[in-house]
Amino acid sequence: MRVAAERFQRSKDTIHRQFKRVLTALCGLSPRIIRPSSRGETPPEILNSPKYYPYFEKCIGAIDGTHVAAWAPAQKQTSYRGRKVLITQNVMCACSFDMMFTFVYTGWEGTANDSRVFTDAVLRPENEFPFPEEGYYYVVDAGYTNMPGFLAPYRGERYHLRDYRGPRRAPRGPIELFNYRHSSLRNIIERCFGVLKARFPILKLMPNYPPRRQRRIPIACCVLHNFIRREARRDRLFEEFQVEDIIVEGEDMATPNLDMSPENIAQMTNIRDKIAQDLWRDFTQGS
């Protein structure tokens, strides 16, 4: 507030009042700006890529959680101490492959794992989570259960992009190839988080606002993120994070598993196995 007051030559009270007004206005726009354009069509970014099509033709986006800075009074800081022992808020987001956020869920303290936040986000009807059409899915990391609507990688195998960097580290077999392509595809959500945090420093150093306002700030930032992406395609930050396999530090982490029924897990496991076998067949035939 002090910096803004000095820059615009206004009192801190005026800056504080206008900040609240803008925050309310941006959050009011979120249902119109943070939403999927489609839940049942192959995105052009996949359709036009031999790397992903036809293997992932039913994928509509990616989901992951990220930690943003939070402020809490001393007596409540324990529950907000997330990764790296920082005071954080766990935010779950979904995005499309054109780097637009399609769902944002905020308010969980930093100690909450991604699976717990995910369960709360999708099971509460008032959240209006954008479930994909039947047969379509989001790509998610190993912290989520492989189930209808959510395609996870094989656990216990190499997965993250950095695991495949360097000589003699090419995928060995259908499972590793699947994990590599899956990781590359899911990297879109990490790049979105990279743009978001690079553009909005408040997500790294939160003032001592009340909890309700802290929950709304990431939503407002995502609204502005989508607006800029839609209206300014030559934006510097978006161009910087446009590189498909860029590794975004701090966003490449797994979380505990979420238990689901054996039938649902088996259904999505069959889809994953088929994609892995098709990828490996075409990969070996082409090499």
C-alpha positions, 0 to 999 in steps of 0.5 A: 500500500505504501508503494502504491500510495507514493507512486500515485500520490494518494493516501494509503486509505484511498489506495486501500479502498480502491484496491478492495473495489477493484478486487470485488469487481474482478472476482465478480467477472470470474464466472464469465472469464474463468470457464472452459470454452468446451468440455467435449472437443479435442483442443487444437493444440493436441489435434495439430500435434503428432506428439499427442494426437491421436493418443490424447485426443480426449484430453481437454486440459490439466489440473494441479495445485500450487502454493501462494503466499498467505498471512496468518496470525501467530496462533494459526500459522501452523496449519498454513505452513506448507511447502518449504515451511512457508505460510501458504495457501493451497490453490487448485486450478484447471487450465486449457492448452491455450494457457487459460485458467478454466477453474480456480479453487482457493482458501485451503491452508498450506498443510492441506494436500492436493488430493484433499483440496481436489475432493472438496473442489469437485464434490461441492455442487456450489463450486460448479466444477467443470467436469468433462463430457463422458470419455474426456478427461484432464491430465493430473499428476501422480498425487491424484487417482487415475479415474474417469475424467482424470488421467494420471501417470504410472506411479513408481516410474520416471515421470517428471521432465527433468528425469528425461533430460540429458544423453541416454535418458530417452524413454525405455518402454511403453510406460516410460514413454507414456509418462514422458508424454503425459508430463509434457502435456501436463506441463501446461498447468505449471507454465500457467502458474509460472506466468501467474506468479511472475506477473503478480508479486502479491502471490509471493508476499501476501500483506496481512489481509483478512482470510476472505480477501486473501482467498479472493486475490488469486481468483482476481489474478487469474481473471487478469491472467485470462484477460491478458492472454485473450487480448494480448497474444504477444505478451512478454510473459506468455511468450517466455513460458510458451516453450512446451517442455520448460521446467518451472521450478517449484511446481513439479511436485507430487502429492498423496493419493486419493482412494477411489473404487476399484471399478473406476480405477480399472476403467481409466487404467485400461485407457492409460494402458492403451495409450501407452501401447499405441505410443510405444508401437508408433515410437518404435516403428518410426525409429 
